[in-house]
Amino acid sequence: MRPETISWRVNAERLVLLGWSRAILLQLAHPLVAAGVADHSSFRGGRLAAARRLHLTVRAMLALTFGDARERTAALEGILAIHRRVNGHLAVAAGRFPAGTAYSAEDADLVLWVHATLLESIPMIYDRVVRPLTPAERDAYCDEAAPIALELGARADEIPRSWDGLEAYLKGMRESGSVAVSAQARELASAVLRPAFAPLVAPAAWLNRLVTVGLLPPHIREQYGFQWTTANDRTLARVAATIRATRRVTPAAIAWWPAAFSAPRSQPDTPAR
């Protein structure tokens, strides 16, 4: 990905990490994704497991965005290797899916859902704490992200390549009944918002929970059982404004991931999600 692309500029910001937990909770709101994570991941592991998972996820994202061809290929192959191991059957009925429904991380429908949650959540955070994106930039972000979704197994004709296309896809998913928070998702959400290492980084954990819960779609937030009030809304607005004001005076050397500075300056257009 070239530095002049909007994906490069958005993903260079450390602050967009604040959008990841929102995306994860949306992903888990699909019962088949939640089952796969519950059955095959270390989400409920101890401090070391949680910290290692976060480290590996960040490293893969940075490689896909800023790595050279070898690094991007290795990151992609690592994700695909994990996907090949994640398959099974839904133990308990959830949403429109009966017990026994098969799931696989290689399922094109699930790949697309995961992609779409990131495609919405990361620009949403960038809008609030860095600067608003223009409609053209939103469209470009969707278009630039499409190759990775394709490489991971999504169907080319279904990948949203514009913001309107993304919103239409998300609306269709809501109306299809495919997104319904299961008991597994609620259990996993606790691990996302209160990981084992949270007491070691209490202010960051509080901020992550505030932003994540506050930016979830209201119907998803209610299904998870999260309480949210107008006072919470005001707190979120104040915190976002403070972060945005701080970011304006923070040099890129601090605000950006170090990998953004060492990235090759001539790369094929293979943006991160």
Protein Blocks (a to p, Z undefined) as FASTA:
>chain_A
ZZkbmklmmmmpmklmmmmmmmmmmmmmpmklmmmmmmmmcklmcfklmmmmmmmmmmmm
mmmmmmcfklmmmmmmmmmmmmmmngcddfbdchjbcghiacdfklmklmmmmmmmmmmm
mmmmmmmmmcccdfklmmmmmmmmmmmmmmnopafklmccbfklmmmmmmmmmmnopacc
dfklmmmmmmmmmcfklmmmmmlmmmmmmmmmmmpcfklmmmnopacdfklmmmmmmmmm
mmmmmmmmpcfklmpcfklmmpcfbdcddddZZ
